[in-house]
Amino acid sequence: MAGTSSKESFFKELDGLDHLSEDSGIDDFEKIMRSCVEKNRETSKPTHVASRTFLPGSLLRTESAPESSTRHTDSDEAITMKEVPCREAGKEPGASTMKRLNPENPSGGRKATSATKKRRVNSLTILPESQQIFKGLSFYFLPNNDIAPARRLRIRKAQEYGAIWETQWGDNITHVIVDKDLLYEDVLKFFKLDHFPAHIALVCEDYPSECIRFRSILDTTHSRFRVRAAKTTVDQEDKPASGAQYSDVSLQLKPPKKRVGASPTPSHSGGNSSVPVIRPSAEPAGCEVDTEERNELPPSRQRDVLDDMVDEVKAVKHLPLDPLEEENGSADPGPDSPTTSDSETEAPRKKKNQTRAESVAPDWQQSFSCMKKHDGDSKTANPNSRTIEVLQQMLDYYTRTSDVWRTIAYRKAISALRQQTTKIVTKSEAIAIPGIGERLAAKIEEIVFTNRLRRLENANFTTEDHILQLFLGVYGAGVSQASRWIAQGYRSLDDLRTKADLTRNQRVGVERYDDFRQRIPRSEVEAHGAIVRRAVHEVDADVQVIIGGSYRRGAANSGDIDLIITKPDATIEQIRDLMVDGIVPKLFDQGFLQTGLATTSRGDGSKWHGASALPGSAIWRRIDLLFVPGAEIGAALLYFTGNDIFNRSMRLLASKKGMRLNQRGLYRDVLRGANRVKLTDGTLVEGRDERRIFEILGVPWRPPEHRIC
C-alpha cells in the first residue's frame, strides 16, 4: 500500500505541470520537478513518463501522442513509442531512451494469455511496398471464407503481398480465386451468370502461390491456372447452333496489312498495370498481334477462345509451323521424314527451301550467326580476321582466369566484327559499332596499326599464366583447382605427380598429359568409331554410332572423340544399360578401352567418359560415349556438333521467339520471368528431326561443315 500511495502522490505532483502557464517561471517548473524526483527516489519502482518531452533550454512542451506513434505488435496491443530526452542525474541533456507504455498494462509487462498467443499466430506481416506484387489487386475467394486452413493461408499470403480480400461482390474485384474442387459450372451457378465477366480474371487456387513463388504477376490465361472444365464449358456455351455460320463470322480473315508498329498483347490479369505480367511466351519477340489484324467481330458477339487462338496463330504466321498435333515430338516420323541415317549423310535439300526460310525470317533475325554460312573460308575472308584472331586469344585468356564480364565483352566485340563487311581501322570506327566499348575500341586500333596487343603479350609472358595453362591441361582440373595448385607452390607436372594430393582422374590426366594434349587425326577418329560400332552391332544391329564434334563439322583433327549412341525406338535407360553393362566391359576385354574417367546418369541424359587406344598403339585418346534416345537424336546432333558459337546463336534465337532449345529438343510455351529467366519447361515441339528444328526457328539448313563460326 505504501508503494501505491507513493506512486499516486508522484503522479499528483506531476499533474501540476499541466497547470503551468507560459508565463510561469523556470523556478516553478524546477520546484515541481525536484519534488517529483525526490518522491520518485523514495519508491522502489521506476516511473515511466509518457507523452511529455523536455526540450533543451528548460522549455516545456506538453504533447499528446500522435496517431503515428501507435503501432500494433503481433499481439495487437497498442504500444506508444516516444523518444523522451531525460535530464536525470548521470545523463547528458539530449540523451534519449525509448519508453513503451501499454494503456492496458501500465507496468510495461505483457500478458501472455492464450488469446494473445492466438492473435500472434494469425497476425499479418505486410511486406515492404517494393515486394507487394499484388498491390492494387482485389481478390474474391470462392468459397469466400477462411474456415479451411489451406484457404486461410492463401488469403493471408495474398494480403501480405498487397492484395485486398473482398468479402462482398463489387465492381472493384480483379481476380476470383476458385478452389480446385469446384467446376466452372459451379462458379456460374454461384454468381447466377450465363458467362463469366471477361474483365475479371478467373483462376484456380494455385495462382496466388505461383505468383508469389516467381515474384511476378503471371498470365491468368495460362492453362495451368484454368478452372476445372472451364474450356469445355466455354466452348459448349459459346458455340452457335450452326457451325457454318460460326465459321463465316469468326474465321473470316482480312488480307494482311502493313504493320505500322507492334503493340504488346493486352494482359487479361487485370489489376495494377505497373506490375509486369509474365506471358507464356508463345509469341516471338517483336511479332505481337497487330490491332489492325485482329478478328473483326459483329456487335452481337463477344470474343471467345477461338478468337484468341486465331490471333496467336497470326502472331507466329512467319514461322513454318505444322499443325500443333504434329509438334509434340512423341509421334514417330512418317515414311518421308528424314531418319537418323539421313542426318548423318547430310543430304542437301532443294535450294528453294533455304530461300523460303531466309525470306520468311524477319529483319531482326538476319543478324544472328546461325543465319549465315560459316565454313573454313569465311573466317579468312573476313576483313577483320587478324583483329578477331588477337581478340580471340585475349578472350581465351579471360576464360581461363574466369573473368566473366570481360569474357562477355570480348565475345560481343568479336561477334560484331564478324558482321562487318569492311575493315575497322580507327577507334572512332570501332566505337560506333554496337557492342564495342571505348577500351575495346582502343585495343582494336592498336591491333590494326601494330599487329600486336601489349595486354595479351603481358598476360602470356607471366610465369603464373604459363603454369596455369599447363595445369589446365590436366584432365579433371578446372581453373579453381589449377589456381589452388599454384598457391600451394607447385610449378610443374613432376610437382603434381610427386607432391600433390591427386584424385584418380587427375593422376591419369598427369600421367597421360602428352597423349591427351595431342590433336587426333581424322583417320584415327574414324578408326576408333569403327571399333565401337562393330562391337555394338554384334549385340544389336539397330543401334547407331555417330561421330560428332569437330569431326562432323569436317575438321582435319579433333581434341577428343565424341560418339553418339542412339536407337530409334529405345529409351535412355535401355541404351545406357546396353552400353554400360554390355559393350563397355567387352571393349575393356579387347584392350581398346584403357580406363574409365566418368559416368554420369541423370534425367537429362547419360554419358561415359574414358580413354581408348588403337591396337598396337601406346597413345591414349580421350573418348566420350553419349547415350541419346531416338526421340531426342535431332536436338542431340545439333548440340554435340557445335560449334559453341553456332549453338549459342541457335539457343538465343529460340529464346527470342519464346522457345527453348537444348540437347533434348525445342520447346514452346516457355514461361519466363525477369531477365528472361526460365520459369517452366514448356511443351516439346521437336527433338527427333534436326532439319525440322531449323525450319521451326526459320533458319536455313546449315550442314555441319557450315557451322564453323
C-alpha positions in Angstrom: 0.0 0.0 0.0 2.9 2.3 0.8 4.2 1.9 -2.7 0.8 2.6 -4.2 0.4 5.8 -2.2 3.9 7.0 -3.2 3.0 6.4 -6.9 -0.3 8.3 -6.6 1.5 11.1 -4.9 4.1 11.2 -7.6 1.6 11.4 -10.4 -0.4 14.1 -8.5 2.7 16.2 -8.3 3.4 15.6 -11.9 -0.1 16.6 -13.0 0.7 20.0 -11.6 2.9 20.6 -14.6 -0.2 20.7 -16.7 -1.5 23.8 -14.9 1.6 25.9 -15.6 1.1 28.7 -18.0 3.5 30.0 -20.5 4.3 32.9 -18.1 5.3 30.6 -15.3 8.9 31.0 -14.3 11.5 28.3 -14.6 11.7 28.3 -10.8 8.2 27.0 -10.5 8.9 24.3 -13.1 12.2 23.2 -11.4 10.5 23.2 -8.0 7.8 20.8 -9.1 10.2 18.6 -11.0 12.6 18.4 -8.0 9.7 17.3 -5.8 8.7 14.7 -8.3 12.3 13.4 -8.5 12.7 13.2 -4.8 9.5 11.3 -4.3 10.4 9.0 -7.2 13.6 8.1 -5.4 11.7 7.1 -2.4 9.7 4.4 -4.3 11.4 1.2 -5.4 9.7 1.0 -8.7 10.7 3.1 -11.6 8.2 5.6 -13.0 7.7 6.0 -16.7 6.9 9.4 -18.1 5.0 9.3 -21.4 3.6 11.9 -23.8 5.9 14.7 -22.4 9.0 15.9 -24.0 11.6 18.1 -22.2 13.4 20.2 -24.8 16.9 21.8 -24.3 16.8 25.3 -22.8 14.4 24.4 -20.0 11.4 24.9 -22.3 8.4 22.7 -21.6 6.1 21.4 -24.3 3.2 19.2 -23.5 2.1 16.9 -26.3 -0.4 14.2 -26.8 0.8 11.0 -28.6 0.1 11.3 -32.3 -1.6 8.5 -34.2 1.7 7.7 -36.0 3.3 6.9 -32.6 1.0 4.0 -32.0 1.8 0.7 -33.7 0.3 -2.8 -33.5 2.5 -5.6 -32.4 1.9 -9.3 -33.2 -0.5 -9.4 -30.2 -2.5 -6.4 -31.5 -1.6 -4.5 -28.3 -1.4 -0.7 -28.8 2.1 0.5 -27.7 3.1 4.1 -27.7 6.6 4.8 -28.8 8.1 8.2 -27.8 11.7 9.4 -27.5 12.0 11.1 -24.1 15.2 13.0 -23.6 16.0 12.6 -19.9 17.6 15.2 -17.6 18.1 12.8 -14.7 21.4 12.6 -12.9 24.1 10.9 -14.8 22.6 11.5 -18.2 23.6 14.2 -20.7 20.9 16.6 -21.9 19.6 15.4 -25.2 20.3 11.7 -24.4 17.2 9.7 -25.3 15.7 6.5 -24.2 12.8 4.5 -25.7 9.7 4.4 -23.4 6.9 2.0 -24.1 3.5 2.4 -22.4 0.7 -0.1 -22.8 -2.6 1.6 -21.7 -4.0 -1.8 -20.6 -0.8 -2.8 -18.7 1.0 0.4 -17.3 3.7 -1.7 -15.7 5.1 -2.4 -19.1 4.8 -6.2 -18.8 3.0 -8.3 -21.5 0.1 -10.6 -20.6 0.9 -13.9 -22.1 -2.7 -15.1 -22.4 -3.9 -17.8 -24.7 -5.9 -15.2 -26.7 -2.8 -13.1 -27.2 -0.9 -16.1 -28.4 -3.7 -16.9 -30.9 -3.7 -13.4 -32.2 0.0 -13.6 -32.6 -0.3 -16.7 -34.8 -3.0 -15.1 -37.0 -1.3 -11.7 -37.4 -0.3 -10.4 -40.8 3.2 -9.4 -41.8 2.8 -6.8 -44.5 5.8 -6.8 -46.8 7.5 -3.7 -48.0 5.8 -1.9 -50.8 8.5 -2.9 -53.3 7.7 -6.6 -52.7 3.9 -6.2 -52.8 3.3 -7.8 -56.2 -0.5 -7.8 -55.6 -0.7 -4.1 -54.8 -3.8 -2.6 -56.3 -5.5 -6.0 -56.9 -8.7 -7.2 -55.2 -9.2 -10.9 -54.7 -12.5 -12.7 -54.2 -12.1 -16.2 -53.0 -14.6 -18.9 -53.8 -15.7 -20.1 -51.2 -15.2 -16.6 -49.8 -14.3 -17.5 -46.2 -11.2 -18.5 -44.2 -12.6 -21.6 -42.5 -10.5 -24.1 -44.4 -6.8 -23.8 -43.1 -5.4 -24.0 -46.6 -7.6 -21.3 -48.0 -6.9 -19.2 -44.9 -3.2 -19.4 -45.6 -3.8 -18.4 -49.2 -5.8 -15.4 -48.2 -3.2 -14.3 -45.6 -0.3 -14.7 -48.0 -2.2 -12.7 -50.7 -2.8 -9.9 -48.2 0.8 -9.9 -47.1 1.8 -9.3 -50.7 -0.6 -6.4 -51.1 -3.9 -7.9 -52.2 -7.2 -6.8 -50.9 -9.6 -9.5 -49.7 -13.0 -8.6 -50.9 -15.8 -10.1 -48.8 -18.6 -8.6 -50.8 -19.0 -8.8 -54.6 -18.3 -5.5 -56.3 -17.0 -3.8 -59.5 -13.6 -3.3 -58.0 -12.8 -7.1 -57.9 -10.0 -8.0 -60.3 -9.5 -11.7 -59.6 -11.7 -14.6 -58.5 -9.7 -17.4 -56.9 -11.5 -20.7 -57.1 -10.8 -23.9 -55.1 -9.8 -26.8 -57.2 -12.8 -28.9 -56.1 -15.2 -26.5 -57.9 -16.0 -26.6 -61.6 -16.6 -23.8 -63.9 -20.3 -24.6 -63.9 -20.3 -24.3 -60.1 -18.9 -20.8 -60.4 -21.6 -19.7 -62.9 -24.3 -21.2 -60.6 -22.9 -19.4 -57.6 -22.9 -16.0 -59.3 -26.1 -16.8 -61.3 -24.4 -15.9 -64.6 -24.5 -17.4 -68.1 -21.0 -16.2 -68.9 -18.3 -15.1 -66.5 -17.3 -11.4 -67.0 -14.3 -11.1 -69.3 -12.8 -8.2 -67.4 -12.4 -10.3 -64.2 -9.7 -12.9 -64.1 -11.0 -16.4 -63.1 -8.2 -18.6 -61.9 -7.7 -21.7 -59.7 -6.3 -21.7 -56.2 -2.7 -22.2 -57.5 -2.5 -18.7 -59.0 -1.6 -16.7 -55.9 1.1 -19.1 -54.7 2.7 -19.4 -58.2 2.8 -15.6 -58.4 4.5 -15.4 -55.0 6.9 -18.1 -56.0 8.1 -16.2 -59.1 7.7 -12.8 -57.5 5.7 -11.6 -60.5 2.1 -11.4 -61.8 1.7 -14.4 -64.1 -0.6 -14.6 -67.1 -4.1 -15.6 -65.9 -5.0 -17.2 -69.2 -2.3 -19.9 -68.9 -3.8 -23.4 -68.9 -2.2 -24.3 -65.5 -4.4 -21.6 -63.9 -7.7 -22.6 -65.6 -10.7 -23.5 -63.5 -11.7 -27.1 -64.0 -13.9 -27.7 -67.1 -13.7 -24.0 -68.0 -12.6 -24.6 -71.6 -15.2 -27.3 -72.3 -17.9 -25.2 -70.8 -17.0 -22.1 -72.7 -16.8 -24.0 -76.0 -20.2 -25.5 -75.5 -21.9 -22.3 -74.4 -20.3 -20.0 -77.0 -20.7 -22.3 -80.0 -23.7 -21.2 -82.2 -26.2 -23.7 -83.4 -24.9 -23.5 -87.0 -21.3 -24.5 -87.4 -21.2 -22.9 -90.9 -22.4 -19.6 -89.6 -19.8 -19.7 -86.8 -17.1 -20.3 -89.4 -18.2 -17.4 -91.6 -18.2 -14.9 -88.7 -15.2 -16.0 -86.6 -12.7 -17.3 -89.1 -13.1 -14.7 -91.8 -9.6 -13.3 -92.1 -8.6 -10.0 -93.6 -5.8 -9.6 -96.0 -2.6 -8.8 -94.2 -1.9 -5.1 -93.8 1.4 -3.4 -93.5 2.4 -3.1 -89.8 2.9 0.4 -88.6 4.1 -0.5 -85.1 3.8 -3.5 -82.8 1.8 -3.1 -79.7 2.0 -5.5 -76.8 -0.8 -8.1 -76.4 -3.0 -6.8 -73.6 -3.0 -8.7 -70.4 -6.1 -10.4 -69.0 -4.9 -10.4 -65.5 -6.3 -7.0 -64.6 -5.2 -5.0 -61.6 -2.2 -2.8 -61.3 -0.8 -2.1 -64.8 2.6 -1.1 -63.4 3.3 -4.7 -62.4 5.0 -6.7 -65.1 2.9 -9.6 -66.5 4.7 -12.8 -67.5 3.1 -14.4 -70.5 3.7 -17.9 -71.7 6.0 -16.6 -74.5 4.0 -18.2 -77.3 4.7 -15.2 -79.5 8.1 -14.3 -80.8 9.6 -11.1 -79.6 8.7 -8.2 -81.9 5.9 -10.3 -83.5 2.9 -9.4 -81.4 -0.6 -9.4 -82.9 -1.3 -6.1 -84.6 -4.5 -4.5 -83.5 -5.3 -4.0 -87.2 -5.1 -7.7 -87.9 -7.3 -8.9 -85.0 -10.5 -10.6 -86.0 -13.4 -8.2 -86.5 -16.4 -9.4 -84.6 -20.1 -8.4 -85.2 -21.5 -6.2 -82.4 -23.8 -9.0 -81.3 -21.0 -11.4 -80.4 -18.2 -11.2 -77.8 -14.7 -12.6 -78.2 -14.3 -16.2 -77.4 -11.5 -18.8 -77.0 -11.3 -19.5 -80.7 -10.7 -15.8 -81.5 -7.7 -15.8 -79.2 -6.3 -18.9 -80.8 -6.7 -17.3 -84.3 -4.8 -14.2 -83.0 -2.0 -16.4 -81.6 -1.6 -18.2 -85.0 -1.4 -14.8 -86.7 1.4 -13.8 -84.3 3.6 -16.7 -85.4 2.5 -16.8 -89.0 6.0 -16.1 -90.3 7.2 -19.4 -88.8 6.9 -22.5 -91.0 5.0 -24.4 -88.3 2.9 -27.5 -88.9 -0.4 -28.1 -87.0 0.1 -28.4 -83.3 -0.8 -32.1 -83.2 2.4 -32.9 -85.1 4.7 -30.8 -82.9 4.5 -32.9 -79.7 7.6 -34.8 -80.7 6.2 -38.1 -79.5 4.8 -39.4 -82.8 7.1 -41.4 -85.0 8.2 -39.8 -88.2 6.4 -40.7 -91.3 7.9 -42.7 -94.2 9.1 -39.5 -95.9 10.6 -38.0 -92.8 14.4 -37.9 -92.5 15.8 -40.7 -90.4 18.9 -40.6 -88.3 20.9 -42.0 -91.2 19.7 -39.2 -93.4 21.0 -36.7 -90.8 24.3 -38.5 -90.8 24.8 -38.4 -94.5 23.6 -34.8 -94.6 22.0 -35.0 -98.0 21.2 -31.3 -99.0 17.6 -30.4 -99.7 16.3 -28.3 -102.5 17.6 -24.8 -102.6 14.1 -23.3 -102.7 13.6 -24.5 -99.1 16.5 -22.4 -97.9 15.4 -19.4 -99.9 11.9 -19.8 -98.4 13.4 -19.9 -94.8 15.6 -16.8 -95.5 12.7 -14.8 -97.0 10.3 -15.6 -94.2 12.7 -14.6 -91.4 12.2 -11.1 -90.1 14.9 -8.5 -90.4 15.9 -8.6 -86.7 16.7 -12.4 -87.1 19.1 -11.9 -90.0 21.8 -10.6 -87.7 22.1 -14.0 -85.9 25.2 -16.0 -86.6 23.2 -19.1 -87.3 21.5 -17.4 -90.3 24.8 -17.1 -92.2 27.0 -19.7 -93.8 30.2 -20.3 -91.8 32.8 -22.6 -93.4 36.6 -22.6 -93.1 37.0 -20.0 -95.8 34.6 -17.5 -94.3 36.9 -16.7 -91.4 39.9 -15.9 -93.5 37.8 -13.9 -96.0 36.6 -11.5 -93.2 38.5 -8.2 -93.5 38.9 -8.1 -89.7 40.2 -11.7 -89.4 43.5 -10.6 -87.8 41.8 -8.4 -85.3 39.4 -11.2 -84.4 42.2 -13.7 -84.0 44.0 -11.5 -81.5 40.8 -10.7 -79.6 40.0 -14.4 -79.5 43.3 -15.1 -77.8 42.5 -12.4 -75.3 39.1 -14.0 -74.8 40.7 -17.4 -74.2 42.9 -15.8 -71.5 40.0 -14.3 -69.7 38.1 -17.5 -70.0 41.0 -19.4 -68.3 41.1 -16.8 -65.5 37.3 -16.9 -65.0 36.8 -13.2 -65.8 33.1 -13.4 -66.7 32.4 -9.8 -67.6 35.5 -9.3 -69.8 34.7 -12.7 -71.5 31.2 -11.4 -72.3 32.6 -8.1 -73.6 35.2 -9.7 -75.9 32.6 -12.2 -77.2 30.3 -9.4 -78.1 33.1 -7.5 -79.8 34.2 -10.5 -81.9 30.6 -11.2 -82.9 30.2 -7.6 -84.0 33.4 -7.6 -86.0 32.4 -10.8 -87.8 29.4 -9.0 -89.2 31.4 -6.1 -90.7 32.0 -6.1 -94.4 34.8 -3.5 -94.2 38.0 -3.4 -92.2 37.6 -1.5 -88.9 40.8 0.6 -88.5 40.3 3.5 -86.1 39.0 3.8 -82.6 36.1 6.0 -83.7 35.0 3.4 -86.3 35.1 0.7 -83.7 33.3 2.5 -81.0 30.5 3.3 -83.5 29.7 -0.4 -83.7 27.1 -1.6 -81.2 28.6 -4.0 -78.7 32.1 -2.4 -78.7 33.1 -0.1 -75.8 35.8 2.6 -75.6 38.5 0.3 -74.2 38.0 -2.4 -76.7 37.9 0.1 -79.5 41.3 1.3 -78.4 42.6 -2.2 -78.4 41.2 -2.8 -81.9 43.0 0.3 -83.2 46.3 -0.9 -81.5 46.0 -4.3 -83.2 45.4 -2.8 -86.7 48.3 -0.4 -86.5 50.9 -2.5 -84.6 49.7 -6.1 -85.4 50.0 -6.9 -81.7 48.3 -6.3 -78.4 50.5 -5.4 -75.5 47.9 -6.6 -72.9 47.9 -10.0 -74.5 51.7 -10.2 -74.5 52.0 -9.1 -70.9 49.4 -11.8 -69.9 51.2 -14.5 -71.8 54.7 -13.5 -70.6 53.8 -14.0 -66.9 55.2 -17.2 -65.3 51.9 -17.8 -63.4 49.9 -17.8 -66.7 52.2 -20.3 -68.3 51.9 -22.6 -65.2 48.1 -22.0 -65.2 47.8 -23.1 -68.8 50.0 -26.1 -68.1 47.8 -27.2 -65.1 44.6 -26.6 -67.0 45.7 -29.3 -69.5 45.3 -31.9 -66.8 42.1 -33.9 -67.1 39.8 -33.2 -64.2 41.4 -29.9 -63.3 39.5 -26.6 -63.7 40.6 -23.0 -63.1 40.0 -23.2 -59.3 41.9 -26.4 -58.9 44.8 -25.2 -61.1 45.0 -21.9 -59.1 45.0 -23.9 -55.9 48.0 -25.9 -57.0 49.8 -22.7 -57.9 49.0 -21.3 -54.5 50.4 -24.5 -52.9 53.7 -23.9 -54.6 53.6 -26.5 -57.4 55.2 -25.4 -60.6 55.5 -28.5 -62.8 53.8 -31.8 -63.6 56.5 -33.5 -61.6 55.5 -31.5 -58.6 51.9 -32.7 -59.1 53.0 -36.2 -59.6 55.2 -36.4 -56.5 53.8 -33.9 -54.1 50.1 -33.1 -54.8 47.2 -35.0 -53.4 45.5 -36.0 -56.7 42.3 -37.8 -57.4 42.3 -40.9 -59.6 41.2 -39.0 -62.7 43.7 -36.2 -62.1 46.5 -38.7 -61.7 45.5 -40.3 -65.0 45.5 -36.8 -66.5 49.0 -36.1 -65.3 50.4 -39.5 -66.4 48.8 -39.2 -69.9 49.2 -35.4 -70.2 51.0 -35.5 -73.5 48.6 -38.1 -75.0 45.5 -36.1 -74.1 47.0 -32.8 -75.4 47.7 -34.1 -78.9 45.3 -33.5 -81.7 43.7 -36.6 -83.1 43.9 -37.0 -86.9 40.6 -37.5 -88.7 41.5 -41.0 -89.9 42.2 -42.1 -86.3 38.9 -40.7 -85.1 37.2 -42.9 -87.8 39.1 -45.9 -86.6 38.1 -45.5 -83.0 34.4 -45.0 -84.1 34.6 -48.2 -86.3 35.8 -50.3 -83.4 32.9 -49.2 -81.1 30.4 -49.5 -84.0 31.5 -53.1 -84.7 31.2 -54.1 -81.0 27.7 -52.5 -80.8 26.4 -54.2 -83.9 27.4 -57.6 -82.7 24.9 -57.2 -79.9 22.2 -55.0 -81.6 22.3 -54.1 -85.3 19.7 -51.3 -84.8 21.9 -49.3 -82.6 23.6 -46.4 -84.4 27.0 -44.9 -83.6 27.5 -41.4 -85.0 30.8 -39.5 -84.7 30.0 -35.9 -83.5 32.0 -32.8 -82.5 34.5 -31.2 -84.8 34.8 -34.4 -86.9 31.2 -34.0 -88.0 32.0 -30.4 -89.0 34.7 -31.7 -91.3 37.7 -30.8 -89.2 41.1 -32.4 -90.1 41.8 -33.2 -86.5 40.0 -33.2 -83.1 40.7 -32.8 -79.5 38.7 -35.8 -78.4 36.3 -38.4 -79.8 32.6 -37.9 -79.4 30.5 -40.9 -80.2 26.7 -40.5 -80.1 25.0 -43.9 -79.4 21.3 -44.0 -80.3 18.4 -46.3 -81.3 15.2 -45.1 -83.0 12.7 -46.6 -80.5 14.9 -47.1 -77.4 14.7 -45.1 -74.2 17.7 -43.6 -72.5 17.7 -46.3 -69.8 17.8 -49.1 -72.4 20.7 -47.6 -74.3 22.6 -46.9 -71.1 22.1 -50.5 -69.8 23.2 -51.9 -73.2 26.4 -49.8 -73.3 27.5 -49.7 -69.6 26.6 -53.3 -68.8 27.5 -55.0 -72.1 29.6 -53.0 -74.6 31.9 -51.2 -72.3 33.2 -54.3 -70.5 33.5 -56.0 -73.8 35.7 -53.2 -75.2 37.8 -53.4 -72.0 38.4 -57.1 -72.5 39.5 -56.4 -76.1 42.1 -53.9 -74.8 40.5 -51.0 -76.7 39.3 -49.1 -73.7 42.1 -48.3 -71.2 40.3 -46.5 -68.3 37.0 -45.1 -67.3 37.1 -41.4 -66.1 33.4 -40.5 -65.5 30.0 -42.0 -65.9 27.0 -39.7 -65.5 23.5 -40.8 -65.1 20.9 -38.0 -64.8 17.4 -37.2 -66.0 18.8 -35.1 -68.8 20.9 -37.9 -70.4 23.9 -40.1 -69.8 27.4 -40.4 -71.0 30.6 -42.4 -70.3 34.0 -40.7 -70.4 37.2 -42.6 -70.7 40.3 -43.3 -72.7 41.0 -45.7 -75.6 43.9 -46.8 -77.7 44.1 -48.4 -81.1 45.5 -51.9 -81.3 49.4 -51.7 -81.3 49.4 -48.0 -80.3 50.6 -46.8 -76.9 48.9 -43.4 -77.2 45.7 -43.0 -75.2 42.9 -40.9 -76.7 40.0 -39.2 -74.9 36.7 -40.8 -75.9 33.2 -39.9 -74.8 30.2 -42.2 -75.4 27.0 -40.1 -75.4 23.7 -42.0 -74.9 20.7 -40.4 -76.7 17.2 -41.8 -77.1 15.7 -41.8 -80.6 13.2 -39.1 -79.7 16.0 -36.7 -79.0 18.5 -37.5 -81.7 17.9 -34.4 -83.8 18.5 -32.0 -81.0 21.4 -34.0 -79.7 23.1 -34.0 -83.2 22.7 -30.2 -83.3 24.1 -29.8 -79.8 27.0 -32.2 -80.0 28.1 -31.0 -83.4 28.6 -27.4 -82.5 30.5 -25.2 -82.7 29.9 -23.4 -79.5 29.2 -20.0 -81.1 26.7 -21.6 -83.6 24.9 -23.4 -80.7 24.6 -20.2 -78.6 23.2 -18.4 -81.6 20.5 -21.0 -82.1 19.6 -21.1 -78.5 19.4 -17.3 -78.3 17.2 -17.2 -81.3 14.9 -19.8 -79.8 14.8 -17.8 -76.6 13.9 -14.6 -78.5 11.0 -16.4 -80.1 9.6 -17.5 -76.8 11.1 -21.1 -77.1 13.9 -23.0 -75.5 16.5 -25.2 -77.3 18.8 -27.7 -75.6 20.3 -31.1 -76.3 16.9 -32.8 -75.7 14.7 -30.7 -78.0 12.9 -27.5 -79.0 10.2 -26.4 -76.6 7.5 -23.8 -76.9 5.2 -22.0 -74.3 8.2 -21.5 -72.0 7.2 -19.3 -69.1 9.9 -16.7 -68.4 10.4 -14.0 -65.7 12.7 -11.1 -65.2 15.8 -11.1 -67.3 14.3 -13.9 -69.4 14.9 -16.4 -66.6 13.2 -19.7 -67.4 10.3 -20.5 -65.0 8.7 -23.5 -66.7 10.0 -26.1 -69.2 7.3 -25.6 -71.8 5.9 -28.1 -74.3 8.2 -30.2 -76.6 7.9 -29.1 -80.3 10.6 -31.1 -82.0 13.5 -33.3 -80.8 13.8 -36.2 -83.4 14.5 -34.3 -86.6 17.5 -31.9 -86.8 16.3 -30.2 -90.0 12.9 -29.7 -88.6 14.3 -27.7 -85.7 16.0 -25.3 -88.2 12.7 -24.9 -90.1 10.6 -24.1 -87.0 13.1 -21.4 -86.0 13.1 -20.0 -89.5 16.8 -20.8 -90.0 18.0 -22.0 -93.4 19.5 -25.5 -93.2 23.2 -25.4 -92.4 25.1 -28.6 -92.9 27.7 -29.3 -90.1 30.5 -28.0 -92.3 28.8 -24.6 -92.4 28.7 -24.2 -88.7 32.3 -23.2 -88.1 31.6 -19.7 -86.6 
